Amino acid sequence: MPVVDRREFGGRFSVQENGQRLANYRYLEVQLMEMIGGWSHTTPQLAFKATFGYHVYDHAQAADMLGERLEQLRSGRDREEPATDDFAHLCEYVWNLRSGIERLVAVYRVLEPHLVSTYVYHADATDPLADTPTIRLLRQLAAFGQSHIAWGQAVLEALTQSPEDRRRALEVQADIEGRLVACGGVTGQGIESHWLAFHSAKAEARSAPRTKRGRQGYRFVKRCAPLPHPIAEAPFWFSDNRENFRAAYSAADEWSREGFRHKFHQLLYGEVETTDRMGKMLAEFPELPWELRMGLAHQMWDEARHIEIVAKVVEDELGGELGYGPWTLLYWWMQNDSDPLKRITVTNSWAEKNLMQTLRIWRTKAEERGYSRIAELCDYLQADELTHVKLATHWIRHFTDNNRAQRDELVRWGSAVVRDMERFWADDPSSVPDDLEVHFSFLRSSEDDTTVAPSAIIAE
């Protein structure tokens, strides 16, 4: 059978223009990753936090794939730049929005639709033979974006039931769309559309020459509100009173269905808090190596899945109602520290390592009681935790291998934190010694070492 190939050589973009555009796209993908991640801890709805985790990782993957294509086009793999200072100012404006509806409108009705439209246009306008890798990539990224837009639209329909809310959403959309048009869009070349297929239209087929801007243009810093705990919707609540935990989570048989319900309800906080802290780190530390940031985004995705899993276990498998007991205030304050390594020293290198051993015990006890579904889920959760422990172990060693004083300070600081947490949970706080020995994963030869008895603390 003969093959009919109607493609023709030639497209609108040179290799240099391709590189500049992909660097502009990568800038916006990174901005979306940071904005959505940084908004997570001030977003009350657990369902939104979970979806944010998925979308953050999608944007991280998109930025990574754009970086790979940039490298192939003889540009820097880490290159990302706003086309204009005005576009960077627009991203800053969106980052500073405070209303949940306004944020959702900005991302899912303006920025992502614009990005998808630009991807589709670029894929159609570039050389269909010489630039096939870019075409395949942008069509894949457009599909990612379309799924995000569909979710955002459904959520906004649910959130804007009153005429006033719907009017306000439309006003915000019009305002941000106006700003987008004024700054020339993500490429600075205007809001582009397909040219007509007759010869006279081809006079405008090529973009005006542009100058590579690098990191010389406007940049802004993202800082999240230093809250005492993540914001969570009712009926969830937080407490620093040990008696509230005893009253809510006591069970005559800790391995009964009631006992497991208490354990998973407390674990749910860890999944929420860790989803939020990964997003917060992505927003606040753009200078971290890209490989580490990809790991943080991947962990946020993992924790977002864990929110869904653990909440469903509490409700569907164990017959509980979410929010019946408190969540702790012992962890979140660390996520306001200016040192990113401190933010993962206790949480990833101790708490998640401890949770791995705790989940092994839960799995064994669940199997003994015949709770096969609980045992299976514990096994899956434990597998993810190993990845998170390895993430912190690798990067803390990377940054401190040649700085023993810094590593010693992390151990000193982290040990004091763990000691104070152990005292909070202990029936007899005085039984926890001042010189409590704490085992951090970055000090051991193997992240999967299980020789240390687990703490009774349920947390990540």
CORDAZI-V797459 format. One record per residue. N is the residue number from 1. RES is the residue in one letter. NEAR is the number of other ideal C-beta (glycine too) atoms within 12 Angstrom. D_LAST is the distance of its C-alpha to the last C-alpha in whole Angstrom. Layout:
N;RES;NEAR;D_LAST / N;RES;NEAR;D_LAST
This chain:
1;M;3;60 / 2;P;4;60 / 3;V;6;57 / 4;V;6;58 / 5;D;9;56 / 6;R;7;56 / 7;R;17;54 / 8;E;11;55 / 9;F;11;55 / 10;G;17;54 / 11;G;30;51 / 12;R;29;50 / 13;F;33;48 / 14;S;22;49 / 15;V;22;46 / 16;Q;20;46 / 17;E;33;45 / 18;N;36;43 / 19;G;32;41 / 20;Q;37;41 / 21;R;47;40 / 22;L;47;37 / 23;A;39;36 / 24;N;44;36 / 25;Y;47;34 / 26;R;43;31 / 27;Y;43;31 / 28;L;44;31 / 29;E;44;28 / 30;V;39;26 / 31;Q;43;27 / 32;L;48;26 / 33;M;48;22 / 34;E;44;22 / 35;M;42;23 / 36;I;51;22 / 37;G;47;18 / 38;G;37;19 / 39;W;43;20 / 40;S;48;17 / 41;H;38;16 / 42;T;31;19 / 43;T;39;20 / 44;P;22;20 / 45;Q;27;20 / 46;L;38;17 / 47;A;26;20 / 48;F;39;20 / 49;K;45;17 / 50;A;34;16 / 51;T;35;20 / 52;F;50;19 / 53;G;43;16 / 54;Y;34;19 / 55;H;44;22 / 56;V;48;20 / 57;Y;38;20 / 58;D;36;23 / 59;H;43;24 / 60;A;39;23 / 61;Q;28;25 / 62;A;40;28 / 63;A;41;28 / 64;D;30;27 / 65;M;30;30 / 66;L;45;32 / 67;G;32;32 / 68;E;24;33 / 69;R;36;36 / 70;L;34;37 / 71;E;20;37 / 72;Q;21;39 / 73;L;30;41 / 74;R;15;42 / 75;S;28;39 / 76;G;24;36 / 77;R;23;33 / 78;D;27;31 / 79;R;31;34 / 80;E;42;33 / 81;E;38;35 / 82;P;36;36 / 83;A;38;40 / 84;T;29;41 / 85;D;20;40 / 86;D;22;40 / 87;F;38;38 / 88;A;32;35 / 89;H;22;36 / 90;L;38;36 / 91;C;40;32 / 92;E;25;32 / 93;Y;28;33 / 94;V;42;31 / 95;W;31;28 / 96;N;22;29 / 97;L;26;30 / 98;R;16;28 / 99;S;22;29 / 100;G;33;27 / 101;I;34;30 / 102;E;30;31 / 103;R;35;28 / 104;L;42;29 / 105;V;36;32 / 106;A;40;32 / 107;V;45;30 / 108;Y;42;31 / 109;R;35;34 / 110;V;40;35 / 111;L;43;33 / 112;E;41;32 / 113;P;30;36 / 114;H;39;37 / 115;L;42;35 / 116;V;35;36 / 117;S;28;40 / 118;T;37;40 / 119;Y;39;38 / 120;V;25;41 / 121;Y;32;44 / 122;H;39;43 / 123;A;33;43 / 124;D;26;46 / 125;A;32;48 / 126;T;38;47 / 127;D;25;49 / 128;P;23;48 / 129;L;16;49 / 130;A;19;48 / 131;D;32;45 / 132;T;18;44 / 133;P;26;40 / 134;T;37;40 / 135;I;28;41 / 136;R;19;39 / 137;L;35;36 / 138;L;37;36 / 139;R;24;37 / 140;Q;24;34 / 141;L;37;32 / 142;A;29;34 / 143;A;20;33 / 144;F;32;30 / 145;G;34;31 / 146;Q;23;33 / 147;S;21;30 / 148;H;36;28 / 149;I;29;31 / 150;A;21;32 / 151;W;28;29 / 152;G;37;29 / 153;Q;23;33 / 154;A;18;32 / 155;V;28;29 / 156;L;32;32 / 157;E;19;34 / 158;A;20;32 / 159;L;27;31 / 160;T;28;35 / 161;Q;12;37 / 162;S;12;39 / 163;P;10;42 / 164;E;12;41 / 165;D;22;37 / 166;R;19;39 / 167;R;14;41 / 168;R;22;39 / 169;A;34;37 / 170;L;21;40 / 171;E;20;41 / 172;V;32;38 / 173;Q;31;38 / 174;A;18;42 / 175;D;23;41 / 176;I;32;38 / 177;E;24;40 / 178;G;16;43 / 179;R;27;41 / 180;L;37;40 / 181;V;22;44 / 182;A;19;45 / 183;C;33;43 / 184;G;26;44 / 185;G;34;41 / 186;V;45;38 / 187;T;39;41 / 188;G;35;43 / 189;Q;30;46 / 190;G;22;46 / 191;I;22;45 / 192;E;27;46 / 193;S;16;48 / 194;H;17;50 / 195;W;20;53 / 196;L;12;56 / 197;A;11;58 / 198;F;9;61 / 199;H;10;62 / 200;S;10;63 / 201;A;13;59 / 202;K;15;58 / 203;A;10;59 / 204;E;18;56 / 205;A;24;54 / 206;R;19;53 / 207;S;28;50 / 208;A;16;52 / 209;P;11;51 / 210;R;24;48 / 211;T;15;47 / 212;K;20;43 / 213;R;24;41 / 214;G;17;39 / 215;R;18;36 / 216;Q;12;40 / 217;G;24;39 / 218;Y;21;37 / 219;R;23;33 / 220;F;23;31 / 221;V;17;28 / 222;K;29;25 / 223;R;18;23 / 224;C;31;21 / 225;A;22;22 / 226;P;17;20 / 227;L;22;19 / 228;P;21;17 / 229;H;31;14 / 230;P;42;14 / 231;I;28;17 / 232;A;34;17 / 233;E;19;20 / 234;A;12;22 / 235;P;17;22 / 236;F;31;18 / 237;W;23;18 / 238;F;28;16 / 239;S;24;17 / 240;D;22;17 / 241;N;17;20 / 242;R;23;19 / 243;E;14;22 / 244;N;21;20 / 245;F;30;17 / 246;R;18;20 / 247;A;15;22 / 248;A;25;20 / 249;Y;31;18 / 250;S;19;21 / 251;A;21;22 / 252;A;10;25 / 253;D;14;24 / 254;E;21;20 / 255;W;25;21 / 256;S;22;23 / 257;R;26;22 / 258;E;24;22 / 259;G;26;19 / 260;F;37;17 / 261;R;35;17 / 262;H;32;16 / 263;K;41;13 / 264;F;43;12 / 265;H;38;13 / 266;Q;39;10 / 267;L;43;8 / 268;L;43;10 / 269;Y;45;9 / 270;G;39;5 / 271;E;46;7 / 272;V;49;10 / 273;E;45;8 / 274;T;50;7 / 275;T;50;10 / 276;D;50;12 / 277;R;50;11 / 278;M;54;12 / 279;G;49;15 / 280;K;43;16 / 281;M;46;16 / 282;L;48;18 / 283;A;39;20 / 284;E;32;20 / 285;F;33;21 / 286;P;30;23 / 287;E;16;25 / 288;L;28;22 / 289;P;17;23 / 290;W;27;23 / 291;E;19;22 / 292;L;29;19 / 293;R;38;19 / 294;M;30;19 / 295;G;32;16 / 296;L;44;14 / 297;A;43;16 / 298;H;30;16 / 299;Q;43;12 / 300;M;49;12 / 301;W;40;15 / 302;D;35;12 / 303;E;48;10 / 304;A;39;13 / 305;R;28;14 / 306;H;42;11 / 307;I;42;12 / 308;E;28;16 / 309;I;29;15 / 310;V;44;13 / 311;A;34;16 / 312;K;24;18 / 313;V;36;18 / 314;V;35;18 / 315;E;21;21 / 316;D;19;23 / 317;E;25;22 / 318;L;31;21 / 319;G;17;24 / 320;G;30;21 / 321;E;16;22 / 322;L;30;19 / 323;G;23;19 / 324;Y;26;20 / 325;G;34;18 / 326;P;29;16 / 327;W;38;13 / 328;T;38;12 / 329;L;26;13 / 330;L;37;11 / 331;Y;40;9 / 332;W;35;11 / 333;W;25;14 / 334;M;39;13 / 335;Q;38;13 / 336;N;25;16 / 337;D;26;17 / 338;S;14;20 / 339;D;24;19 / 340;P;33;16 / 341;L;35;15 / 342;K;35;14 / 343;R;38;12 / 344;I;46;10 / 345;T;43;11 / 346;V;46;9 / 347;T;48;6 / 348;N;49;7 / 349;S;44;9 / 350;W;48;8 / 351;A;44;5 / 352;E;48;5 / 353;K;47;8 / 354;N;37;8 / 355;L;41;7 / 356;M;36;10 / 357;Q;32;12 / 358;T;33;11 / 359;L;38;12 / 360;R;26;15 / 361;I;27;16 / 362;W;36;15 / 363;R;29;17 / 364;T;19;20 / 365;K;24;21 / 366;A;32;21 / 367;E;19;23 / 368;E;15;25 / 369;R;21;25 / 370;G;13;26 / 371;Y;27;23 / 372;S;15;24 / 373;R;23;22 / 374;I;37;19 / 375;A;27;19 / 376;E;20;19 / 377;L;33;16 / 378;C;36;14 / 379;D;23;16 / 380;Y;22;15 / 381;L;41;12 / 382;Q;32;11 / 383;A;23;14 / 384;D;32;12 / 385;E;41;9 / 386;L;30;12 / 387;T;27;13 / 388;H;42;10 / 389;V;40;10 / 390;K;29;14 / 391;L;38;14 / 392;A;45;13 / 393;T;36;15 / 394;H;24;18 / 395;W;34;18 / 396;I;38;17 / 397;R;28;20 / 398;H;21;22 / 399;F;25;22 / 400;T;27;23 / 401;D;14;25 / 402;N;10;28 / 403;N;15;27 / 404;R;14;26 / 405;A;11;26 / 406;Q;22;23 / 407;R;26;21 / 408;D;17;22 / 409;E;19;21 / 410;L;38;18 / 411;V;30;18 / 412;R;19;20 / 413;W;26;17 / 414;G;38;14 / 415;S;28;16 / 416;A;23;17 / 417;V;32;14 / 418;V;36;12 / 419;R;28;16 / 420;D;26;16 / 421;M;34;13 / 422;E;32;14 / 423;R;23;17 / 424;F;28;16 / 425;W;26;15 / 426;A;20;18 / 427;D;16;21 / 428;D;11;23 / 429;P;17;22 / 430;S;10;24 / 431;S;13;23 / 432;V;25;21 / 433;P;16;23 / 434;D;14;23 / 435;D;11;23 / 436;L;23;20 / 437;E;18;19 / 438;V;34;15 / 439;H;31;15 / 440;F;39;13 / 441;S;42;14 / 442;F;37;16 / 443;L;28;18 / 444;R;22;19 / 445;S;12;21 / 446;S;17;19 / 447;E;29;15 / 448;D;21;16 / 449;D;20;17 / 450;T;22;17 / 451;T;12;19 / 452;V;21;17 / 453;A;13;16 / 454;P;25;13 / 455;S;31;12 / 456;A;23;12 / 457;I;37;9 / 458;I;39;7 / 459;A;41;4 / 460;E;47;0
